[in-house]
Amino acid sequence: MESFWDGNAKSSPVQNLVSEANIVDDPAAIDVPGRILQPLMLSGDTAAMIKNWQFTCRQNHSDYQRPAYRPQRLLQVGGGEVNHLKLQACHESSVPSLPEYAALSYMWGGPQRFMTTKDSLEARMVRIEFEDLPGTLRDAVLVCRVIGIRWLWVDVLCIIQDDPQDKLEQIKTMGEVYRSAALTIIPAFSLGSDEGFLSETFENVTLPFQCFRDNTSSGRQGSIYLIKKQLDAPRFPIETRGWTMQERLLSTRLLFFHPGRIDWVCRESHLFAGSSSSYSVNMIDESVTDRSWDKWNLNCSNIKNDDVNLQIQRWYTLSQAFSERTLSDPLDRLPALASVAKELRREFPGIGDYVAGLWTTNLAQQLLWKLHLYTQPKSRLNKFIGPSWSWVSIESSFMLPTFAIAPADIRLEILDYEIQHDISSDRYGSLLAASLEVRGRLKTAQWNISTQKIESSNGLLLAGNTKTVADSKDYASRGPLVGNIVNVYCLEVQDARYWARDIKTEGGQVFTGLLLFKCPGARSTYRRAGLFSLAKVDQDESSYAVFEAAVKNLAWFEDVEPQVITII
């Protein structure tokens, strides 16, 4: 039996699984707004559309940023009858003082077969055959050619990959490279440099469609194409990688390539292929808009420079999202976020100095990070990534508890900090060592690794709403382990009021601090082991026994005087 997609139907279960699209000349085009892309994503119409987006942004958007930086090297993409390319040093007279160039943000997908090295640099400056490039680089060159951009910056060619000094110098300027690019090309679903991103990759099913909307098409039969949604994944593959985050954040114009779809995102528009105007947030797939420029924009004019709490909250949002991404080399944890930190400091100097992934303003509260929910502790690396008091020291995602950003009585005083940077790094990059000198109240305790409870040295079980979260599973190496019990030190940090679930009344009180291991052979020097919280809820929200236990918890630090210690 022949079936039709009835345009009058209000809903269909199929619609939850697919996106419907059409071809512009089909009779159903007036009823179905989506447009299917041609098999080659850079058809003449699509290329013209991209150029129009870029022209509109350049001419009409007040926040359009013109190039202000010239990279050290750029790839001349050729075009027309010239199919070969070459790498050019930007100090050459043939390169404009401020060239218009595109940048590529992509996933390497493993070791690269084609790159610039010390031995190949001279040859790259003479000629590069288009066919020799990996698929993703070839497609990026094609994008540049059809939209009229002569230059392309791509890390694997513009950075000498086996020259440590060149890599360090180029990484320092990475933020400027992406900020000054005319646009950044992002193959959102490409898993490696050999894949490419312009060919037809999506499958579709064609169904008849009964037209109904106006007199010219009413009663005619058109067609719609049911396309399997590619954007239902929790995130684009490229957004699982650490380095690509700052490339996206610092770029002013983004051109995303998905299977069957192209998105343009700048500071004033979000457009996609088949559209001629900006779409509101609720009209674009959630997986795109949830990571749109507005959420991550570092240049937010509605945040006052003296609004420190909002600045810290924005940094937490950024760094927490970054911690969920992966890096091939864990030692890149600070360098891969350095340009973002540098930009935030430039926009908001009131945020203080940058210290190992945190900021000196409100630093005590920022120390209260913990492993993200459902994240299992890992062993710490033998290599130094960052100090134990910073989230950068662990290879896991982290979060900042709600009470850590709530109004609180800070009980820990930050006296001083010492940061030893890598000789080849700036203050935002790799570290050799770091320490904090603090004054606070410290108590010895026993930590039950199995139950995640702590017990004071006098036998008082810190019950009730007491919680602990370990940073890593290196318990045995940090202290004598008897059964599941390890000796720790509890450092008081803050006393905060938190809100009840109805968000209208205060729900209780929570003391929060750091779990520390003492460093062998070092006087008053400790390493962070985790986080603890001692909570007191209102009596009408808990049993009397739990309430009494919580009251004892809150008095636990009253019999000790603050002391000065160092945390490394």
N, C-alpha and C positions, 0 to 999 in steps of 0.2 A: 504494500500500500504506500502510495506517495505521501510524504509528509512535508509540511511547510512550517517555517518559523513565523508565527503570527505576530506581527508588529503591535497588535492590540493587547497581547498578553502582558500582564503586569510583572510576572516573574517567571523564572524557569530554573530548575535545579542545575541545569547545565551552566548557567551564568556564574555560578559560584566556583566553577572549575576552570573556566576559560575566559578569554577576552574576545569580544566580537569586533571584527574589523571589516573594512570594505575597500573597494577600488573606486576611485573618484568618479569614473564614467558609468558605474553600475547604477541602475534605477533605484536600488536600495540605499544609495549613498546619502540621500536626503534624510533618511530615517536613522541610519546607523552612523554616528559621528566618527568613530575610529577609522583610521586608514592603514591599510596593510602596505608595508614598504616593498619596493621592487626587489627582486632577487639580489641585485647588487646594491648595497646600501648607499653607494655614492653615485646613484643615477643623476642625470642632469637636473631634475627637479629637486632632488634632495640636496645636492651641492648648492644650488641657487638659494634654497631655503636657509642653509647654514650661513651663507654669505650675507643674506638679508638680516639674520639674527645679529651677526657681528656688526653690520653697518648700523642697525638700529641702536644697539648698545653704545657704539662709539659716538653716534650723533645725538642721541636723546637722553641718555642716562647721566644724571648729574654726578654719580659716583664712579664714572668710568675713569680708570687709572691708566694713564699713558706710560709707555716704557720709561723706566728711570735707571735701568741697570743693563750693562752689557756683559754677558758671560764671557769666560775666557776663550771658549771654543763653541762653534755652532756647526751643524751639518747643513751644507747647502744642498737642497733637495732636487735641484735640476727641474726638469719638466719640458714639455713640448717635444722637440726632437732630441733633447739631451736626456738620455735615460740613466746615465751614471751620476753619481753624487761625489762629494768630497767633503772632508773635514777642513774647516778653516779656523785659523787663529783670528780672534776678533780685533786684534790690533792692526791687521792688514788694512791697507787703504781701500780695498774693494768691499769691506764690510762697513756699513753705516755706523756712526757713533752710537746711535740707539736703534738697533735693528728691530723690526717687527718679526718676532719668532713665536713658534708654538713649542710647548713642552709636552713630553709624554710621561704619563704616570701609569705604570703597568707592573705586572708580576713577572719576575724573571722565570720562576718555575724550575730553578735548579741552576747548575753551572752553565755558563754561556759559551756557545761555540764560536760566536763572532763578537769581538770586542776590540777596544783600542788598548794596546800594550806599548811598552817602551820600544819593542822591536818593530811593531806594526805602525807606529805613529806616523813616520815619514811617508809610508805608502798610503795611509788613510788621507793624508793631506793632498795627495795627488789624484787619487781616483778610488771610488768604491762602486762596485757593480751592484745595481739594484737587485739582481737575482741572488746575490750572495747574502742579502740581509735576511734575518729571521722574519717569519710571517707578520708578527705584530709590528715590527719596525717598517716593513714594506708598506703595510696598510696605513701607518701613520704618515709616511712620506706621501702616499696617494692623497690622503686627506689634505695635507698642506698644498699639494699641487692644484687640486681642483678648487680650493677656496682662495688661492692666490697668495699663500704665505711662503716666502722663499727660504726661510730658515727653520730648523728644528733642533731643539735641545733634547738629547736622550742620554741618560747617564752612562750607559755601557760604551758609548762611542766618544762622548765629550769629556769623560774622565779617564785618565790613564790608569787602568785597573790594577796594574802591578807596580804602581809607583805610590808608596805610602804617603809621601809628602804631598803629591798632587791630590790624592783622595782626601786628605785632611783639609787642604785648602779649599777644595770644591765643596765639601760637606758644610764648611762654615758659611758658605754663600748660597746654600741651597734655597733658603727662604727668599732671597732676592731673585734667584733664577725663576721661581714659580710665580712670585708676585708680579714680575715685570713681563711675563709671557703674555702675548696677545690672547692666547687661550691655552688651556691644558686639555689634551686629548686623553680620555680615560676609557680603555676597554674593560668595562665593568665585569664581564663574565669570562674573560680570557684567563686561563690558568698558567700560561707560560708564554715566553717570547716567540716560540715557534708556531703558535696556534693561529694568529691573525684574528681579525674581528669584523671584516667587511663582507664576507661571503654569506650566502643564505644558510642559516642554521636552524630555523624554527620549522616545525611541522604545523600544518593546518588542515582542517576539514571543511569542505564547501557544502553549504546547505542552501536550499531555496528559501526565499524570503518574500512574503506577501506584503507589497508596499501599500501604505494607507495614508500618509501624512497630508499630501495635497492633491489637487485635481489632476495635475500633470502625471503623477506617478501612481495614483490610486488604481488598484486593480491589476497593476502590472507585477510581474514576478521578477525579483532581483536575486542577488546571492549575498550571503554573508560567509565569513571565514572564521571558524572557531579555532583560535590559536591557544595552544597550551601556555598558561601563564609562566613566564620565566622569572617573575619577580616575587614569587611566593617564598623563596628561601629567606631565612632570618636576615641575611645580609648578602651583598654582592661578594663574590670571591675576592675581589681586589680590596674589599674593606676588612679582610681578615689579616692583612699584612701591616706591620708597624710603620714602615717607612712611608707608605702611601697616604697615611693620615695627614701629615704636615704638608705633603704635596697638594692635597685637596684643600686643606684649610687656608693655605696661603695664596692659592690661585684666585684670581678675580673673575675669571670666566672659565667655565667647565663644559666640555663637550663629551657626554657619556655615550658610549656605544653598547647597546644591549642587543640580543637576538631579536631582530625585527623592529627595533625602535632606537631613536636617537634623541637624547635630551640635551637641552642647553640650559645651564644654570648660571646666572650672574647675580649681582646683588639686588637687582630690581625685577628680574623676570625668571620664570621657569617655564620653558617651552619644550614641546617635543614634536617629532616629525608628524606632519598632518595637521598641526595647529598653526593658526596665524595670530594668536593673542595669548597673553599670559593666562594660566589656569590657576584658580584658587587652590589652596592646600587640599581641600577635600575632593578635588577632581583628579588628583594624581595618586598613583599607587602609594600606599602607606610606606612601603619599603624604600621608596625614593624620598618622599617628603620628610620622613623621620630623620633623614641625614642630610636635609637640604641646607643651603648656605645660611639661611636665617638662624638655624639652631647653633651653628658653629661659628658664625661671623665674629671675628676678633675685633672688628672695627665698629662696635656697637655704639651709636651716638646717644642712645637713651640711657646709658649707664654713666653716672657722674664719676669723675675721677676720684672723689673722696668716698665713694661707696665701697669700702673695702670688703665687706661681707659678700656682696654680690660678685666682686672680682674673684675672691677665693672660691665661691661656689661655682663660678664658670670654669675656673681652672680645675676644680675637682671633677666636674662633668667631663672635661676634655681628657684629663689624665686617666680617669677611670675607664673611659671608652678606649683609650690607647692601650691600657693594661690588658684588655681582652684580646688584643691582636698578637700575632706571632712574629718573631724575628728569627732569621737564620742564625744570627750570632747574638746571644744574650747581652754581650758587652755593648751592643748598640742601643740599649734601652734608654740611655740619656741622649746620645747623639741624634737618635731618630725623632726626638721631641724637642731638640734644642731650638730650632727656628721658631716653633710655636711659642715657647717660653720667652724667647727674645722679643717676639712681636708683642706679646701681652705686656711685657715690662715696658716696652716703648709706648704703648697706648695708655697704660695705667701705672705710672711710676710709684704711686702710693701703695702698691702691692708689696713693696720691699725688695730685698735681695733674694736671688734665686739660690737655694741651697739643696742640691741633690734631689730635685723633683718637687720641692716644697718652697714656700715663701716665708720670709722672716716675719711679715705681718701676721699676727694671730697664729704663730708657729705652734704653740702648745696644743691648740685644738687640732691642727693638721696632723699631729703625731698619732691621733686616735684612729687611724685607718685600720682596717682588718681585712682578712681574706673575704672575697665575695661569697655570698650564700651558695652552698652546694659545691664549693671549690675545695678539693682535697689538698692538704698541705704537701708540699714537695720538699726534698732535701735542698739545702742551699748549695750553690755552686762553690767550688774551691776558689774560683777566680773572684776578684772583687768587682762587683757591679756598682754597689752603692752601700752606704752605711745601713746598719740593721734598723735604724729608726725611720728609714724612708721606704716607701712602697717599691722603689726601683730595685731594692735588694732581693726581691723575690720574683720568681718566674711564674707568677700567677696573677689573675685579676683581683682587684681590691675594691673596697667600698668604704665610704665614710659614714658611720652610723648617724641617724637623724640627730641624736643628742649631741653629737660632736659639732654640729653647726647651729645648735640652739643657744639662746642666751644662757650664760653659765658663769659660775664663780670659778675662775681659773686658779688652781692651787699650785701649779708648777711654774717656776720662774726660769725663763731662759736667760742665762748669764752671758754666754758667748758661744761662738761656733768657729770651727776651723775647717776649711775646705782646701784640700791639696789637689789641684787640677793636673791632668796629664800635660806635660810640657808642650805638646802640640795642640792642645785644646784651649778653648776659651772657657769662661765661667759657666757656660750652659752645657758643655760637653762632658767627655769622659773624666772620671775621677780616679785618683790613686788612693786617697784616704779622706775621711771626714769624721768629725766628732762634734758632739754637743756638750757644753757644760751647763748643768741645770741645778737648781736648788728646789728640793721638795721632800715630802715625807715618805720614808721607805720602810717597809715591813717585810720580814722574812716569812715564808709560808711554804706549804707543801702542795704540790699540784698533782692531782690525780689525772693522769693522761686518759684513762679509760672513761671516767665519768665527767671529765672536764670541770671538776670542782676544785676549789682551793681551800686549804685548811691552815689556820694560823698556827704559829709555833706553840701556843698555849692550849691547843686542842679545840679551839672554837671553830666549828664547821661553818663556813660562810655559805649559808643555805639560802632559802627563799628564792629570789629572782637573780641570784648570782650566776654570771655567765663568763666563760673564758673562750678565747679563740686563739689557736696556735698559728704562728706565722709559717712554721716549717715542721718537719718531723724529725729534726735533729736533736731529740731529747737526750739520748744516751751520751752524745759527744759533748753536751753542755753541762753535765752535772751527774753525780751519782744517782743511778736509777735503781730503786728498790721496788721490785714488782712493777706497778704502774705509777709509782710515786717519784717525783723529782723535786728537788729543792729549788725554789725560785724567790725572787724579790719582787714585791709589789710597789710600784711608784705611783703615788696619787697625782692625778693631772687636773681633774675638774669635778665640780659639783653642779649638776644641771637639773633643771625642771623639764620634764617632757610632757607632751600633751596626750590626753586620753584619746580613745579611738573616735569620739565624736568631734574632735578638733575644737571644742568649745570651752573645755575646762582642763586645767592641769591635772595630769593623771598620776604624777608621783615624782620621785626624786631618784637620781642615779649618780653614784660616784663612779668615775671611770679612770683607769690608769693603765700603765704598761707593766707587763710581766717581763722581768729581766733575769738573765743569767750573769753571774759574776765572772769576769775574765780571770783565769788562773794567773797568779804571779803579778797581777796589776792592782794597785791600791785604788779603791773607789772607782773602778772602771767596769762597765757593764755592757752587755749586748741585749738587744730587744729579743724576746722570745714569743710575745703575743700580747693580747689585750684582755683586760678583765673589766667587769662592771658589777657593782654592788647596788642593787636597786631597792627602793622602798616605795611600795604602792600604797594608795589610800586604803585605810582599814576596811572600808565597805566594799572594796574590790577584791579582798583576799581573806583567807582564813586567818584566825587570830594567831595561830602558830607561825604561819608564814610571815605575818606582819611583825611579830616579836623578833623573829630571826633577822628580818630586814633591818629593824631598829638597831640591833647589835652590830650588823654589818656597817652601818653608817657611823658608828662610834669607834670603829676599829683603829683609825689613825690618830685618835685623840691623845694617846699617851706617848707619842714620839715627836721629836723636834725635827724641823727641816734640816737636811744636810746637803752638801755640795757633792755631786758625783759627775762622772763623765760617761757618756753613752757613745759607743762607736759602731 
